[in-house]
């Protein structure tokens, strides 16, 4: 009987919320395990002491970043601030390690555009053409062959999946796409911040970065690829007084005679996502809520055409830490290593 090979995974920057989610998911993965987890601030501290929810699930301690130790892994997840992974990835790729970056370092294909939005030169622009954007519902075949995957942002995951069937089919007027999206406070990370403090975020609701958000060009890049031409996107993010979850309300004018040529939008969405294990198209008239995906790797979508008019309204919800980050990264790892795509990701969402 052939013994199943266990994939050894390294996690760089494991003391944030995304690192915690990676550790949680890998702890119950049937064919992968966290073999090394780094943290510059917690080196030497037991992971379970920092994250008591992992007591009994891991005996790892945080370590300082050691390239030689990471190079012994089969795959490395980088859950670091923007600008860090691009300094680490080349050496690990040269050592034969697969690399999944959960920051924005490899998401934008244009190095000048990256510099404009992230305020620093890109350290390895030569790798950008090789980096595969890790949205399996669009790039599954390329992800399977990739050694470098740029895990999508949380907002882009919800927005791109919500718009995908309309743009892909040519039904949407791609010169007038609107994404009105809301995120829980965990999307800002685990660092201390006045904006996300309980007394500031609780019992309140606000928009931010209306003049331009870093995820805007990332969303537009992927929708433009699908459309085969540049799209015009108005993207406005909002902060919700909840911990987890993204809710994206998307508006698209329909082409043709203003009704998309009479296409049944519900059937369009159900057909496009019928084979997707982590996209759930809800019945007609449904309104998904963030609670229905909390802790799970599912994107739930509902499509509407109010008054049978010329505008489609799509509602998409995800858990920003799972399908919007760590869960999608594990989904990508599964594809890269030829594992069942759902391995380690079958958990049901938490409710209430």
C-alpha positions as CSV (number, residue, x, y, z in Angstrom):
1,X,0.0,0.0,0.0
2,X,1.5,3.3,-1.1
3,X,1.8,5.9,1.7
4,X,0.1,9.2,1.0
5,X,2.7,12.0,0.8
6,X,2.0,14.8,3.3
7,X,2.7,18.3,1.9
8,X,4.8,20.4,4.3
9,X,3.7,24.0,4.3
10,X,5.5,27.0,5.6
11,X,3.7,30.2,6.7
12,X,5.5,33.5,6.7
13,X,3.8,36.0,8.9
14,X,1.7,33.6,10.9
15,X,0.7,35.8,13.8
16,X,-2.1,37.7,12.0
17,X,-5.7,36.8,11.3
18,X,-4.8,35.3,7.9
19,X,-2.0,33.2,9.5
20,X,-4.4,32.0,12.1
21,X,-6.9,30.9,9.5
22,X,-4.2,29.1,7.5
23,X,-3.1,27.2,10.7
24,X,-6.7,26.4,11.5
25,X,-7.4,25.0,8.0
26,X,-4.1,23.1,7.7
27,X,-4.6,21.5,11.1
28,X,-7.5,19.4,9.7
29,X,-6.2,19.0,6.1
30,X,-5.9,15.3,5.2
31,X,-2.8,15.7,3.1
32,X,-1.0,18.9,4.3
33,X,0.4,20.2,7.5
34,X,1.9,23.4,8.8
35,X,5.6,22.5,9.2
36,X,7.0,26.0,9.9
37,X,5.4,29.3,10.9
38,X,7.3,32.5,11.2
39,X,6.7,35.7,13.1
40,X,9.2,38.5,13.8
41,X,7.4,39.6,16.9
42,X,6.6,36.3,18.5
43,X,9.6,34.1,17.6
44,X,10.0,31.4,20.3
45,X,6.4,31.7,21.5
46,X,4.2,28.7,21.2
47,X,1.5,29.2,18.5
48,X,-1.2,27.9,20.9
49,X,-0.2,30.4,23.5
50,X,-0.8,33.2,21.0
51,X,-3.9,31.5,19.6
52,X,-5.6,29.4,22.3
53,X,-8.2,28.3,19.7
54,X,-5.4,26.1,18.3
55,X,-4.6,24.3,21.6
56,X,-4.4,20.6,20.8
57,X,-4.3,21.3,17.1
58,X,-0.7,22.3,16.8
59,X,2.5,22.0,18.8
60,X,4.4,24.5,16.6
61,X,6.2,27.5,18.0
62,X,6.8,30.7,16.0
63,X,10.3,31.0,14.5
64,X,12.3,33.8,12.9
65,X,12.4,33.8,9.1
66,X,15.1,31.3,8.1
67,X,15.4,30.9,4.3
68,X,17.0,27.4,4.7
69,X,14.1,26.1,6.8
70,X,11.5,27.6,4.5
71,X,13.3,26.1,1.5
72,X,12.8,22.6,3.0
73,X,9.0,23.1,2.6
74,X,6.9,22.0,-0.4
75,X,4.9,25.2,-0.4
76,X,5.2,28.5,1.4
77,X,2.3,30.8,2.1
78,X,3.3,34.4,2.7
79,X,0.8,36.3,4.9
80,X,2.9,39.4,5.2
81,X,2.3,43.1,4.7
82,X,2.6,44.4,1.1
83,X,6.2,44.7,-0.1
84,X,7.6,41.8,1.9
85,X,6.8,38.7,-0.2
86,X,8.5,40.0,-3.3
87,X,11.8,40.0,-1.5
88,X,11.4,36.4,-0.4
89,X,9.8,34.7,-3.3
90,X,12.7,34.6,-5.8
91,X,15.0,32.6,-3.5
92,X,12.3,30.1,-2.6
93,X,11.2,29.6,-6.2
94,X,14.9,29.0,-7.1
95,X,15.0,26.3,-4.4
96,X,12.0,24.6,-6.0
97,X,9.4,25.7,-3.4
98,X,5.9,26.6,-4.6
99,X,4.9,30.1,-3.4
100,X,1.4,31.4,-2.6
101,X,1.4,35.1,-1.7
102,X,-1.6,36.4,0.2
103,X,-0.4,40.0,0.0
104,X,-0.8,42.2,-3.1
105,X,2.8,41.9,-4.3
106,X,2.1,39.8,-7.4
107,X,-1.6,40.6,-8.1
108,X,-1.1,43.5,-10.5
109,X,0.7,42.6,-13.8
110,X,1.8,46.2,-14.4
111,X,4.8,47.0,-12.2
112,X,4.3,50.8,-12.7
113,X,0.7,50.5,-11.7
114,X,1.8,48.5,-8.6
115,X,4.2,51.2,-7.7
116,X,1.6,53.9,-8.1
117,X,-0.9,52.2,-5.7
118,X,1.6,50.7,-3.2
119,X,4.1,53.5,-3.0
120,X,7.4,51.6,-3.7
121,X,9.2,50.0,-6.7
122,X,8.5,46.4,-7.3
123,X,11.5,44.3,-6.2
124,X,11.1,41.5,-8.9
125,X,9.0,42.7,-11.8
126,X,10.4,39.9,-14.0
127,X,8.2,37.5,-12.0
128,X,5.0,39.3,-12.6
129,X,4.2,37.7,-16.0
130,X,4.7,34.3,-14.3
131,X,2.5,34.9,-11.3
132,X,-1.0,33.3,-11.7
133,X,-3.9,35.2,-10.3
134,X,-5.4,32.7,-7.8
135,X,-9.1,32.8,-8.5
136,X,-9.8,29.2,-9.4
137,X,-13.2,29.9,-11.0
138,X,-11.3,31.8,-13.8
139,X,-7.7,30.5,-13.8
140,X,-8.0,26.9,-12.5
141,X,-6.0,25.3,-15.4
142,X,-3.1,27.8,-15.0
143,X,-3.1,27.4,-11.2
144,X,-2.6,23.7,-11.5
145,X,0.7,24.3,-13.4
146,X,1.9,27.3,-11.4
147,X,4.8,27.6,-9.0
148,X,3.8,31.2,-8.0
149,X,0.2,32.2,-7.2
150,X,-1.0,35.6,-6.3
151,X,-3.9,35.0,-3.9
152,X,-6.7,37.5,-4.7
153,X,-7.8,40.2,-2.3
154,X,-11.0,39.8,-0.4
155,X,-13.1,42.5,-2.1
156,X,-11.9,41.4,-5.6
157,X,-12.9,37.8,-4.9
158,X,-16.5,38.8,-4.1
159,X,-16.8,41.4,-6.8
160,X,-15.1,39.4,-9.6
161,X,-17.2,36.3,-8.9
162,X,-20.4,38.3,-8.7
163,X,-19.8,40.1,-12.1
164,X,-18.2,37.1,-13.8
165,X,-21.2,35.5,-15.7
166,X,-22.5,38.9,-16.9
167,X,-19.1,40.1,-18.2
168,X,-18.1,36.7,-19.6
169,X,-21.3,36.4,-21.6
170,X,-21.1,39.9,-22.9
171,X,-24.4,40.8,-21.3
172,X,-23.0,43.6,-19.1
173,X,-22.2,47.1,-20.3
174,X,-18.6,47.0,-19.1
175,X,-18.3,50.8,-19.3
176,X,-20.7,51.2,-16.4
177,X,-19.9,48.7,-13.7
178,X,-20.6,49.7,-10.0
179,X,-19.4,47.7,-7.0
180,X,-20.8,48.8,-3.6
181,X,-18.9,46.6,-1.1
182,X,-18.8,46.2,2.7
183,X,-16.2,44.5,4.9
184,X,-15.9,43.5,8.5
185,X,-13.1,44.9,10.6
186,X,-10.9,41.8,10.3
187,X,-10.2,42.9,6.7
188,X,-7.9,45.5,8.1
189,X,-5.7,42.9,9.8
190,X,-4.8,42.3,13.5
191,X,-2.7,45.3,14.1
192,X,-3.9,48.0,16.5
193,X,-5.9,50.7,14.8
194,X,-8.1,53.5,16.0
195,X,-10.4,53.1,13.0
196,X,-11.2,49.4,13.9
197,X,-11.3,49.8,17.7
198,X,-14.5,48.7,19.3
199,X,-15.5,52.2,20.4
200,X,-14.9,53.6,16.9
201,X,-16.3,50.9,14.6
202,X,-19.2,49.5,16.7
203,X,-22.7,51.0,16.1
204,X,-21.5,52.8,13.1
205,X,-21.1,52.4,9.3
206,X,-19.1,54.4,6.8
207,X,-17.6,54.4,3.4
208,X,-13.8,54.9,2.9
209,X,-11.3,55.4,0.1
210,X,-14.0,56.7,-2.2
211,X,-11.4,58.5,-4.3
212,X,-9.6,55.2,-5.0
213,X,-8.9,51.9,-3.3
214,X,-6.0,49.6,-4.0
215,X,-8.4,46.8,-4.8
216,X,-10.0,48.8,-7.6
217,X,-7.3,48.2,-10.2
218,X,-7.1,44.5,-9.2
219,X,-10.8,44.0,-9.8
220,X,-10.7,45.9,-13.1
221,X,-7.6,43.9,-14.2
222,X,-9.4,40.6,-13.9
223,X,-12.7,41.7,-15.3
224,X,-10.9,43.3,-18.3
225,X,-9.2,39.9,-19.0
226,X,-12.6,38.3,-19.0
227,X,-14.2,41.0,-21.1
228,X,-11.3,41.1,-23.6
229,X,-11.1,44.9,-23.3
230,X,-10.7,47.5,-20.6
231,X,-13.7,47.9,-18.2
232,X,-14.8,51.0,-16.3
233,X,-15.5,50.2,-12.7
234,X,-16.7,52.4,-9.9
235,X,-15.7,50.7,-6.6
236,X,-16.7,52.0,-3.2
237,X,-15.7,50.1,0.0
238,X,-17.4,50.4,3.4
239,X,-16.6,49.3,6.9
240,X,-19.2,47.2,8.7
241,X,-19.3,46.9,12.5
242,X,-18.8,43.1,12.3
243,X,-15.7,41.0,12.6
244,X,-16.0,38.7,9.5
245,X,-17.6,39.0,6.2
246,X,-17.9,40.9,2.9
247,X,-21.1,41.8,1.2
248,X,-20.9,43.2,-2.4
249,X,-23.8,44.7,-4.1
250,X,-23.0,45.0,-7.8
251,X,-24.8,46.9,-10.5
252,X,-24.5,46.3,-14.3
253,X,-26.5,47.8,-17.1
254,X,-27.7,45.1,-19.5
255,X,-26.8,45.2,-23.2
256,X,-29.1,44.4,-26.0
257,X,-32.5,46.1,-25.7
258,X,-31.9,46.7,-22.0
259,X,-32.9,43.3,-21.0
260,X,-29.8,41.3,-21.9
261,X,-31.5,40.0,-25.0
262,X,-34.1,38.2,-22.9
263,X,-31.5,36.0,-21.3
264,X,-32.6,34.3,-18.0
265,X,-30.1,35.7,-15.6
266,X,-30.9,33.1,-12.9
267,X,-30.2,30.3,-15.4
268,X,-27.0,32.1,-16.6
269,X,-25.6,32.1,-13.1
270,X,-26.7,28.6,-12.2
271,X,-25.1,27.2,-15.4
272,X,-21.8,29.1,-15.0
273,X,-21.2,28.0,-11.5
274,X,-22.8,24.5,-11.6
275,X,-19.5,22.8,-11.3
276,X,-17.9,25.2,-8.9
277,X,-17.5,23.6,-5.4
278,X,-17.3,26.9,-3.6
279,X,-19.8,29.1,-5.4
280,X,-23.5,28.7,-4.3
281,X,-26.1,30.4,-6.5
282,X,-29.2,31.0,-4.4
283,X,-32.8,30.6,-5.6
284,X,-34.6,33.5,-7.3
285,X,-35.5,36.4,-5.0
286,X,-32.9,35.4,-2.4
287,X,-30.8,37.8,-0.3
288,X,-27.6,36.2,1.0
289,X,-26.2,37.4,4.3
290,X,-22.6,37.3,5.6
291,X,-23.6,35.0,8.5
292,X,-24.3,32.2,6.0
293,X,-20.6,32.0,4.9
294,X,-18.8,32.7,8.2
295,X,-16.0,30.3,8.7
296,X,-16.5,28.6,5.3
297,X,-14.9,28.9,1.9
298,X,-18.1,29.5,0.0
299,X,-19.2,32.5,-2.0
300,X,-23.0,32.8,-2.0
301,X,-24.6,34.8,-4.9
302,X,-28.1,36.0,-5.8
303,X,-28.9,37.8,-9.0
304,X,-31.9,40.2,-9.5
305,X,-33.3,42.3,-12.2
306,X,-35.5,44.9,-10.3
307,X,-38.8,45.6,-12.1
308,X,-37.5,43.5,-15.1
309,X,-35.6,46.6,-16.0
310,X,-32.3,47.2,-17.7
311,X,-30.0,46.8,-14.6
312,X,-28.9,43.6,-13.1
313,X,-28.2,43.7,-9.3
314,X,-25.9,40.9,-8.0
315,X,-25.4,40.2,-4.3
316,X,-22.3,38.3,-3.3
317,X,-21.1,37.3,0.2
318,X,-17.9,35.7,1.4
319,X,-15.9,35.3,4.6
320,X,-13.0,37.7,4.0
321,X,-10.6,35.5,6.0
322,X,-11.5,32.2,4.3
323,X,-12.7,32.5,0.6
324,X,-11.3,36.0,0.7
325,X,-7.8,34.9,2.0
326,X,-6.7,31.7,3.7
327,X,-9.3,29.3,2.4
328,X,-8.7,30.4,-1.2
329,X,-5.0,30.0,-0.6
330,X,-5.5,26.4,0.5
331,X,-7.8,25.8,-2.5
332,X,-5.0,27.0,-4.7
333,X,-2.5,24.8,-2.9
334,X,-4.8,21.8,-3.5
335,X,-4.8,22.6,-7.3
336,X,-1.1,23.1,-7.4
337,X,-0.4,19.7,-5.9
338,X,-3.1,17.7,-7.7
339,X,-5.2,17.2,-4.6
340,X,-9.0,17.3,-4.5
341,X,-9.9,21.0,-4.7
342,X,-12.1,20.7,-1.6
343,X,-9.5,19.0,0.6
344,X,-9.5,20.5,4.1
345,X,-12.2,23.0,3.1
346,X,-15.4,21.1,3.6
347,X,-16.4,22.8,6.9
348,X,-19.9,24.1,7.1
349,X,-20.3,27.8,7.9
350,X,-21.0,28.9,11.5
351,X,-24.4,30.1,12.5
352,X,-25.6,32.0,14.4
